[in-house]
Amino acid sequence: MEPLHPSLLQVLHRRGFRTQAQVDQVLSPSLDLSFFSITDMNKAVDRLRLAIRKEESIAIYADRDVDGLTGLAILARSLRTLGAQVTWGSPLKGRGLERAVLETLVKTGAKVILLVDCGTGETTEITWLASLGIDVIVADHHRMLPTRPPAFAWIHPQAAQPSSQALSLQGEGGRRPGEGETPCGSTMAFKLAEGLWRSFIGPNDPSRLEYFLFDHLDLVALGILADRMPLTGENRALVWHGLRRLAKTRKEGLASLLRFFRLKGETVTVRQATWQIIPMLNAAGRLGQPHWATDLLITEDPWTARACIDALLGLNTERRKAQGVSLEQFEKTVLE
């Protein structure tokens, strides 16, 4: 490795990266991170394993933005690979939990519903689901209410304990989640998938964990960038590795999208992800048709991927036109 330029070393030093190990970690971060342990993880994993064993339907309800939909894709792919019966949905009219979409998922016979990137403040809807005998697992990152809704389990940074093995990428010492940085919804979904995969695979088969779990870091990276999370700490490590995996993704939908944008190389850059890929995916949810983005992230059929991209292109054009109209109205109002 070539020596770093003195000006770069000075910047790193001022930001708290003083030892060679700290510099190496920020420039080429390790995936051996354990920033915090989630109190309800075993409870959530045991419930999902029971649902798989009893062939109970599991539903996933995710927010309609890229953060939510990538989290949905991570869990849907993981659960289906493990033999689960999975259905999913997202809000069509706005944000949060829409009763009509939840009712559709309930009618599938779901005994467990996963809420991804939503649910933290949805006391009414979670209480209703619990009254139906449905176990609700929330994988979210938004601020919790003083009194939590009656969910079965919380995969949430505010329902976590700091890890004794925490490795800070901010310099000296560990940090609790929420102090200067927070994980996004797709990260919490990934942590739930990690707990599930580790319970099946065990600690002594890293190659299978690499293939089945870390393969989804491409989705995590898109979720973190879409939610504009600070690229520090664990976020930085996940994005650094995720963008490199995205460039070589085995997911047909994402691979088709990369071919469409003619993105090649060892890694996808942050700029390419945030200015090309993410706006295309976000257009679906913003115009009330999130299924196009979801299908693209989950499909392994090239023809389905092409149909999704065609639909997303049209929706993205509509989004740009609507954005232009809004900007004109805003400028007119300011001038007046």
N, C-alpha and C positions, 0 to 999 in steps of 0.2 A: 504494500500500500504506500502510495506516495505521501511525503510529509505535507501537512496542511499549511496553507498560507498563514502567515502571522496574523493578518487581519481577521481571518476566520477563527483562529484560536482565541483571539482577544474577545470576539463576540461571544463565543461559547463560554469563555471564562466569566464574563460579566453576567451570563445567564445562569451561572451556578455549576457548569460542567467543568470541573477542575482536574480530575484525575483522568488517566488514559482510559480507564474502564468506563467512566461516565461519557467521555467523548465517543468512544466506540459504540456505546449503547444508543446514543441519540442519532448517530450517523448511520448505523446499521443495527436497529433495535432487535432484541431477542424476543421470541414469543414465550419465553419462560417467565411469564408475568402472573402474579396473583395479587392484585391490588386489594381485593376484599372478598370475603366469603359471604354467601347469601344464606340467611338463617333458614328460609323455607325451601331451599333447594332440594334436600332429600325428600321432603314431603311432596313437592311437585313431581319429582322424578318417580317416586313410588306410585303416585296416582296415575301417571301416564303409562308406566309399565303395567299396572293393573288393567288399564283400559285396553292396551295392546293384547294382553293375555286373554282377556274376556271378550275380545273383538267388539268392544264398544266404540261407537263413533266419536271422533274427536273433531271439534270445530275450531277454526281459527278466525277471529275477527280482528282485523288490523286497520289502522288509520290509512287514509287513501294517499298519503304522500310517499315519497321514495323511502324514507326511513321506515315507515310502517310496512310497506309492501316488500322491502328486502327482508325485514324480520319475518314476515309471513312466509316468504319463499324458503328461508333457512329452516323454519320449523316444519313446513309442509314437506319439503324434500327429506328431512331427517326422519320424520315420523313415518312417511310412506316407505322409506328404505327399511325401517325396522318392522314393517308389516302392519302399521296402523291404518284404520279407515279414516280418512281425513276429508273434511269439507272446509270451505272458507268463504269469507265475504268481507266487504268494506263499505263504509258509508257512501251513499250516492248523492246526498243533498248538501252535506256540510261536514262538520268534524264531530268527533265523539261517537257515542253509541246510539245508533238509530234503531228504534224498536222494530221497524218493519224488517230490516236486515237480520236482526237477532231472531225474530220469529221464524224467518225462513231457515236459519241454522238449527233452531230448536226442532223444527218439523222433520229434520233429517234424523232425529233420534239421538242427537249428541248428548252424552252424559258428562263430557268435559268440554269447556270452552276456554280457549286461550285468547286473552286480549293483549294485542301487541301494539305498543306505542300509543296506548289509550287505556282508559278505565280507572285511572288513579282518583279522579274526582266524581265518578259516576255512581253515586250511592243508590239512586233510585233503580237504575237498570240492573245493577249487580244484585241488589236485594231481590228484585223480581226473578232473576235467574236462579238465585239460591232457593227461593220459594218453590221453584219447579223441581228441586232436587238435583240441580246441575252444579257441578264443582267448577268454579271459576278460578283460573290461574292468570294473574296479571303480570305481564312482562313489559314494564313501562319505566319511564325516567322522569315524568313530570312531577311537579311539587305535590307532595301528599297533603291531604287535609288533616286537621288535628285529630279527627276521628276517621279511621279508615273504613271504607265500604267493606261489607262482609264477604270478602273473597276467600276462597279456600287456601290460596298460597300467593305470596308476593315475591316476584323476581324483580327487585327494585333496589336502587342504590341507597335509599333511605331505610331499607329493611335489611341492612348488611352490617357486618362487623369488619374492621380493618384486619388485614392479614398480617401475621407475624413475619411472613416471607416477602412482604411488599417491597418491591424495588422501585425507587423513585427515579423517574426520568427528568425530574426538575432540579436535580442536585442532591443535597444531603437530606436524608431522612425520608420516612414514608408519609403518606397522606391518606386521609379519609376521602371517600367519594363525595363530590360536591364542593370540596375546598379548591376553588380555582378552575376545576374542570368537572364535567359530568359525562357519563356514558350516554349514548342515545338509545332509542328504542330497539334498533336492530342489534346493538351490542348486548342488550339484556336478553333478546331472543337467542342470540348466539351463545350466551352463557347458559341458558336453559338447555339448548341443544348439546352444549359441552357436557353438562351434568348428565344428560340422558345417555350420550354416547359413552362416556367414561363408565357409567354403571353397567353397560352391556359389554364393553371391550375390556375393561380392567386397566391396570396401570402398566402392564408388561407387553403391550402391543402397539408401540408408537406408530408403526407404518400404517396400520388400519385407522388409527386416529387421524393421521395425516391425510389419508385418502377420503375418509367419510366426513370429518369435521372441518379441518383447516382448509379444505377445498372451498368452503363457504366464506372465506375471508374476502373474496371479491365482492360479495353482497354486503358484508359488514362495512367495507371501505366506502361503498356508494352511499350507504345509510348515514355514516358519520359525516361525509362531505355534504350530502344533501341537507342535513340539519345544521350545517355550518358550525360544528363543534370545534373547539380549539385543538389544533394538532400538537398536543403535548401529552406526555405521559402515555397511558395505555392507548389512547386514541391514535397517537403518532405511530406506535408499533403496529396496531391493527391496519391502519391505512397504508403504511410503508409496505407491509407484506401483502395486503389485499390488492393493491394496484399492480403489483408484480404478478399475482395469480390471475388477476383480471385479464392481463395481456395474453395469458395462455389458458384462459378458461375452458373447461370441458362442458359448460352449459351451452346448449345449442342456441338459446335465445340471445344470450349475451355475446356469444361468438358471432352470430349473425349481425348484431348491432355494431360490433367492432368492424366487421367487414364493410358494412354500409358506410361507416365514417372513415374507412380506410386507415384505421389505427393499427400500426404494426410496431414491433420492437420488444425489448425485454420488459418494459413497464408502460402502463398508461399514466400520463402525468395528471397532477391535480387539476390543471387547467383544462385538459381534454375531458376529464370526468365531469367537472362542474359546468363547463360551457357547452358541451355537446351531448353527453350521455344522459345526465340527470335531468336537464330541461325536457328532453324527449319523454322520459318516463313520467315526470311530474305532470305533463299535460293531460294525461289520462284521468288522474284523480281530480284535477282542478276543473275539468269539464264534465265531471260526473260519470266517467266510464273507466274506473280503475281496473276493471277486469282485463283490459288490453295489456296493461303493464304487468299485472300479476301473471297472466298467461305466458307472456314473453319470458319472465324470470323463472318459470317452472317448466315450460315445455322442453321436450327433447326431440320434437318433430320439426324439421327444417321448413316445411310448408306452413305449419302453424306460426312459426317464428316470422316468416315473411309476411303473413297476413297481419300479424300484430304490428310489425314495423310500418306497414302501409297505413294501418289505422292510426298509429301514433303520429305519423307524419301529418296526416290530415288534422288531427287534434292539436298538434303543436302549431300548425298554421293558424288555426282558429284562436289559440291562446295568444299568439303574437298580435293578431288583429285586435282582440279584446284589450290587450295590454296597451296598444297604440291609442285606442279610443279613450281608455282611462287616463293615459298620460295627457292627451289633448284637453280633456275635461279638467284635469287637475291644473294644467298650465293656465287655462282660461280663467279658472276660479282664482288663482293666485294673482293674475293680472287685474282682475276686477276688484 
